[in-house]
Amino acid sequence: MKIFGIIFVFATVFGGYTWAGGHLSAILAVLHYEALIILGAAIGAFMIANSTDVIKHTLKEFDCLIKPEAHSKKDYMELLSMLFMTFKLARTKGWLALEQHIEHPHDSELFKQFPGFAANHHATTFFCDYLRIISLGNEDPHQIEALMDEEIETINHEEMHPSHAIQTMADGIPALGIVAAVLGVIKTMGAISEPPEVLGKMIGGALVGTFLGVFVAYGIVGPIASALGSKAQSKVLYYRCMKVAVIAFLNGAAPQVAVEFARKFLPHHVQPSFMELEEKLNELPAPG
């Protein structure tokens, strides 16, 4: 849908221009150097403003145009199942029974049953770190919740870097379009002795810079920044789901009830139904 949206933006803008009697040749004749000025300056400014890590992170997250959500309903079904198995093991055999799984999560037979979760290194580390704190004797849900909130806020800040970086670029592109237009006017003034039909084309070419800057900023780059932000929020939701379940369990909820708290926290488009989750939990083997 996002790729279709980009195509639709181009089709409606340039289709409307052509329908109104405009000639695309007038834009295409100057598009190459106007685009070089605007996009080249925007990319250069992006590189100046951001660290290498943020640049790499931003490029990596451009798959948001194909995969707008970081986690699907199936992923959350797996996460809730993993949480249930972990809590059930802790409830029946004690927190120390989790030690082998916490210390070596990638070798854990418990986590290997949930390959999507096990493959998410950051989420696995996040979850195991809190299990380790709890197993060491700190079972105060208020302290654990406060610490989780602080870490999730840090994760949210990091995940939003690409969105903020691209949005900053989008905010600056209209001004760079004016720069390109001013350069076109300077070029036109240098040829002021030319006949009106030549000057008209040159002035029209200069105005393409203003058009291109506004069009690219609000029609393409800005929406991509919003898409990056939405995907970042969907990543953070995964951690918040774990937090809700852990805190509910520490407050004395049974494993299935703690998992139900986490299920109800999820947005509807990724939330399994009560019956779907119950059927899944009934299929799980006994924790060992």
ZIJO-V622924 format. One record per residue. N is the residue number from 1. RES is the residue in one letter. PHI is phi in degrees with one decimal (999 if undefined). OMEGA is omega in degrees with one decimal (none if undefined). Layout:
BEGIN
N | RES | PHI | OMEGA
N | RES | PHI | OMEGA
END
This chain:
BEGIN
1 | M | 999 | -178.4
2 | K | -70.0 | 177.3
3 | I | -65.3 | 176.0
4 | F | -60.5 | 178.7
5 | G | -60.5 | 178.2
6 | I | -62.4 | 178.8
7 | I | -61.8 | -179.0
8 | F | -64.6 | 177.3
9 | V | -60.2 | 178.8
10 | F | -61.0 | -175.7
11 | A | -63.5 | -177.4
12 | T | -72.4 | -178.3
13 | V | -68.4 | -176.6
14 | F | -77.6 | 175.2
15 | G | -66.8 | 177.6
16 | G | -64.5 | 178.6
17 | Y | -62.3 | -179.7
18 | T | -66.9 | 179.7
19 | W | -61.6 | 179.6
20 | A | -76.3 | 178.2
21 | G | 103.0 | 178.5
22 | G | -74.2 | -179.7
23 | H | -111.0 | -179.7
24 | L | -61.6 | -179.5
25 | S | -60.6 | 179.9
26 | A | -66.5 | 178.2
27 | I | -81.6 | -176.6
28 | L | -63.3 | -177.4
29 | A | -64.1 | -177.4
30 | V | -117.7 | -173.4
31 | L | -60.4 | -173.5
32 | H | -63.8 | -177.3
33 | Y | -81.9 | 173.9
34 | E | -66.5 | 178.3
35 | A | -64.5 | 178.4
36 | L | -61.6 | -179.2
37 | I | -63.4 | -173.2
38 | I | -71.8 | -175.8
39 | L | -70.6 | 177.5
40 | G | -62.7 | 178.5
41 | A | -66.6 | -179.5
42 | A | -65.4 | 179.7
43 | I | -66.9 | 177.0
44 | G | -61.2 | 178.3
45 | A | -65.1 | 177.0
46 | F | -61.0 | 179.9
47 | M | -68.9 | 178.8
48 | I | -68.9 | -171.2
49 | A | -77.4 | -171.0
50 | N | -121.5 | 178.1
51 | S | -75.1 | 178.9
52 | T | -60.1 | -179.9
53 | D | -62.8 | 179.7
54 | V | -66.9 | 178.7
55 | I | -62.4 | 178.7
56 | K | -63.7 | 179.5
57 | H | -61.7 | -179.2
58 | T | -64.7 | 179.2
59 | L | -62.0 | 179.7
60 | K | -65.1 | -174.7
61 | E | -83.4 | 179.5
62 | F | -68.2 | 174.4
63 | D | -69.6 | 177.1
64 | C | -61.0 | 178.0
65 | L | -71.9 | 179.3
66 | I | -104.6 | -178.9
67 | K | -124.4 | -173.8
68 | P | -70.4 | 179.2
69 | E | -109.8 | -180.0
70 | A | -70.8 | -176.3
71 | H | -136.6 | -178.5
72 | S | -97.7 | 175.9
73 | K | -58.8 | 178.3
74 | K | -62.3 | 178.8
75 | D | -62.8 | -179.7
76 | Y | -72.6 | 174.0
77 | M | -61.0 | 178.3
78 | E | -66.8 | -180.0
79 | L | -61.7 | -179.9
80 | L | -64.2 | 177.3
81 | S | -66.3 | 178.2
82 | M | -63.2 | 179.1
83 | L | -62.0 | 179.1
84 | F | -60.8 | -179.6
85 | M | -62.0 | -179.2
86 | T | -65.3 | -179.3
87 | F | -65.8 | 179.8
88 | K | -66.2 | 177.1
89 | L | -65.5 | 178.7
90 | A | -64.3 | -177.8
91 | R | -72.0 | -176.0
92 | T | -85.9 | -174.0
93 | K | -121.2 | 178.2
94 | G | 90.7 | -177.5
95 | W | -63.4 | -179.7
96 | L | -65.4 | 178.1
97 | A | -65.8 | 179.9
98 | L | -87.8 | -172.1
99 | E | -57.2 | -178.5
100 | Q | -63.5 | 179.8
101 | H | -76.2 | -178.6
102 | I | -70.9 | -175.2
103 | E | -70.9 | -178.6
104 | H | -132.9 | -173.7
105 | P | -61.9 | -177.5
106 | H | -79.8 | 174.2
107 | D | -106.5 | -175.2
108 | S | -73.3 | 176.1
109 | E | -68.0 | 177.3
110 | L | -64.8 | -176.5
111 | F | -74.5 | 178.8
112 | K | -65.4 | 176.9
113 | Q | -71.6 | -176.7
114 | F | -127.8 | -171.5
115 | P | -60.6 | 179.0
116 | G | -63.6 | 177.6
117 | F | -67.2 | -177.7
118 | A | -62.0 | -179.5
119 | A | -78.0 | 179.5
120 | N | -89.8 | -173.0
121 | H | -58.6 | -176.0
122 | H | -66.4 | 179.3
123 | A | -67.3 | 178.6
124 | T | -63.3 | 178.7
125 | T | -63.0 | 179.0
126 | F | -56.7 | -176.6
127 | F | -66.2 | -177.3
128 | C | -67.3 | 177.9
129 | D | -60.8 | -179.6
130 | Y | -76.1 | 173.7
131 | L | -63.3 | 179.3
132 | R | -65.9 | 178.8
133 | I | -60.4 | -179.1
134 | I | -67.0 | -178.5
135 | S | -66.8 | 178.1
136 | L | -81.2 | 172.8
137 | G | 121.5 | 179.5
138 | N | -93.5 | -179.7
139 | E | -108.9 | 178.9
140 | D | -75.0 | -176.0
141 | P | -62.6 | -179.1
142 | H | -69.5 | 178.5
143 | Q | -66.8 | -179.9
144 | I | -63.5 | -179.8
145 | E | -64.0 | 179.8
146 | A | -63.0 | -180.0
147 | L | -67.3 | 177.5
148 | M | -61.3 | 179.3
149 | D | -60.0 | 179.1
150 | E | -63.9 | -178.1
151 | E | -69.4 | 179.0
152 | I | -64.2 | 176.5
153 | E | -63.5 | 176.6
154 | T | -64.8 | 178.4
155 | I | -61.4 | 179.2
156 | N | -60.8 | 179.2
157 | H | -61.6 | -179.0
158 | E | -68.6 | -177.8
159 | E | -68.2 | -179.1
160 | M | -85.5 | 179.2
161 | H | -54.0 | -179.6
162 | P | -58.8 | 179.8
163 | S | -61.8 | -179.9
164 | H | -65.1 | -178.8
165 | A | -64.6 | -179.6
166 | I | -71.3 | 177.4
167 | Q | -66.3 | 176.0
168 | T | -62.3 | 176.4
169 | M | -62.0 | -179.9
170 | A | -60.7 | 179.9
171 | D | -64.8 | -176.8
172 | G | -90.4 | -174.6
173 | I | -63.4 | 176.9
174 | P | -57.8 | 178.0
175 | A | -66.8 | 176.9
176 | L | -68.2 | 174.1
177 | G | -64.5 | 176.1
178 | I | -66.1 | 176.3
179 | V | -58.4 | 179.4
180 | A | -62.8 | 179.0
181 | A | -65.5 | 179.4
182 | V | -63.4 | 176.8
183 | L | -61.8 | 176.7
184 | G | -65.2 | 177.7
185 | V | -66.2 | 177.3
186 | I | -59.1 | 178.0
187 | K | -61.7 | -179.8
188 | T | -64.4 | -179.4
189 | M | -64.4 | 177.3
190 | G | -73.3 | 179.6
191 | A | -119.9 | -173.1
192 | I | -64.7 | -179.4
193 | S | -83.0 | -179.8
194 | E | -70.7 | 179.3
195 | P | -66.4 | -175.7
196 | P | -54.4 | -178.0
197 | E | -65.0 | 177.3
198 | V | -74.5 | 179.0
199 | L | -62.1 | 179.4
200 | G | -60.4 | 178.6
201 | K | -65.5 | -178.5
202 | M | -68.9 | 177.7
203 | I | -67.4 | 176.7
204 | G | -60.5 | 177.7
205 | G | -63.1 | 178.5
206 | A | -65.0 | -179.4
207 | L | -68.0 | 176.4
208 | V | -60.4 | 179.3
209 | G | -62.0 | 178.2
210 | T | -63.0 | 177.8
211 | F | -58.3 | -175.5
212 | L | -63.5 | 179.7
213 | G | -61.9 | -179.4
214 | V | -67.8 | -177.9
215 | F | -63.1 | -178.5
216 | V | -65.7 | -177.3
217 | A | -65.3 | -172.6
218 | Y | -93.5 | -179.0
219 | G | -97.1 | -175.0
220 | I | -129.2 | -170.4
221 | V | -67.7 | 178.5
222 | G | -59.4 | 176.5
223 | P | -60.4 | 176.9
224 | I | -64.7 | 176.7
225 | A | -60.8 | 178.0
226 | S | -65.0 | 178.3
227 | A | -63.9 | 176.2
228 | L | -62.8 | 178.9
229 | G | -65.1 | 178.9
230 | S | -64.0 | 179.0
231 | K | -68.5 | 177.6
232 | A | -60.5 | 179.2
233 | Q | -64.5 | 178.5
234 | S | -69.8 | 174.8
235 | K | -70.1 | -178.1
236 | V | -66.7 | 179.0
237 | L | -57.2 | 180.0
238 | Y | -60.5 | 179.2
239 | Y | -71.0 | 179.8
240 | R | -64.7 | 178.2
241 | C | -62.0 | 177.4
242 | M | -62.2 | -179.0
243 | K | -61.3 | -178.3
244 | V | -59.4 | -178.9
245 | A | -66.4 | -178.1
246 | V | -62.5 | -178.3
247 | I | -66.2 | 177.8
248 | A | -62.2 | -180.0
249 | F | -66.7 | 178.8
250 | L | -65.7 | 178.3
251 | N | -81.1 | 174.0
252 | G | 104.0 | 180.0
253 | A | -70.1 | 174.5
254 | A | -65.8 | -178.2
255 | P | -50.2 | -178.0
256 | Q | -68.0 | 178.7
257 | V | -70.5 | 178.4
258 | A | -61.1 | 178.6
259 | V | -68.0 | 177.9
260 | E | -65.6 | 174.5
261 | F | -56.8 | -179.0
262 | A | -65.8 | 178.9
263 | R | -61.4 | -178.5
264 | K | -67.0 | 179.6
265 | F | -72.3 | -171.7
266 | L | -74.6 | 173.5
267 | P | -62.2 | -172.7
268 | H | -62.2 | -175.1
269 | H | -72.2 | 175.5
270 | V | -123.2 | -175.8
271 | Q | -88.9 | 172.9
272 | P | -67.4 | 175.6
273 | S | -74.7 | 179.2
274 | F | -59.0 | -178.0
275 | M | -68.7 | 178.4
276 | E | -61.2 | -179.2
277 | L | -68.7 | -179.6
278 | E | -62.5 | 178.0
279 | E | -62.3 | 179.4
280 | K | -65.0 | -179.5
281 | L | -65.4 | 179.1
282 | N | -69.3 | 179.4
283 | E | -84.2 | -175.9
284 | L | -71.8 | 176.7
285 | P | -71.8 | 177.0
286 | A | -66.1 | 179.5
287 | P | -66.3 | -179.3
288 | G | -130.8 | none
END
